[in-house]
């Protein structure tokens, strides 16, 4: 088992990663048990894994109740939050109890937020089941739902008490979802770890084919990077944690243009967004063109969108910049951009000229 500590003082916790970990979950959860049954919250697609977890707990004389929510981004809503809170209150959950979030980023974000506000805060455990959630969203304590005004605009920082990652759970995850999660793996290399990007170039294909060693290494390395960044800047105040948003400003515009629909998954938007951030950096003379081409080539080889054409975007640069202006990352009227001096050398730039961004986007090939 690999253990990655997330060092946050009184809110510190461990991320435990091992193939087959779900089968051993009782040993990890037993120390957290109290007099009420554990509550497992999951979605309809993940329900078979929840059944298995319940059986594993039962075999160790640990009772549980399972709440199954609809799958999909729509579940991060006020209506589902209210229904979940009512169910948890009906079950008598107390502040010292641990609610188990078993699912992708949607379940993790919703259950995390419900836990942040239930009785002013109860405990929760993340058991992520998508690659995106295993390498990114289950660690770091950002929780949220979506509102009429946009995605993730209502939420809280609330750290889990424990994160249990079983890479074998990815065996049932559709390939398109694996690829979308893989974009976030590549992101850690691009941010500040050129060696890891090179590892991705050599091993990404094996990882996406389900190779257990490649998966375990990539997950542990990604979680280690996230834990380090979150440990330095838990609430995104110094700019360090903002590096995790590489590709997200361009990506957000593409996601908004496609209506946050299945046309472009979040990770796919991030992939195209990272390639665009590197291409824009190269155009501005900040980053070698060869690095931008290498980034796009690896994303393309991984079956991910890597420019506007492959993301299916026909909108003008001006329209895409309009979308960016509605992004929650707007800060005092300016839009911070993550740009690159090269692979593994990204930085936050608060003075990007949006007219230049629009002109750059207009130059990009369309489908
Ligand atoms: P998701 O939770 O919707 O999962 C994607 C799909 O895969 C869903 O249909 C789900 O039912 C299915 N699924 C999950 N696990 C499965 C499995 N093992 N086998 C088969 N199917 C499975 O989406 P996601 O990509 O995991 O997460 C996206 C969400 O995460 C977004 O809402 C995004 O805002 C959020 N997010 C949060 C953070 C954070 O730091 N909190 C970071 C990144 C993204």
Boltz pocket constraint, residues with backbone or C-beta under 6 A from the ligand:
constraints:
  - pocket:
      binder: B
      contacts: [[A, 43], [A, 44], [A, 45], [A, 46], [A, 71], [A, 72], [A, 73], [A, 76], [A, 103], [A, 104], [A, 105], [A, 106], [A, 107], [A, 109], [A, 129], [A, 130], [A, 131], [A, 132], [A, 133], [A, 136], [A, 137], [A, 138], [A, 139], [A, 140], [A, 141], [A, 142], [A, 143], [A, 151], [A, 152], [A, 169], [A, 170], [A, 171], [A, 172], [A, 173], [A, 174], [A, 177], [A, 266]]
      max_distance: 6.0
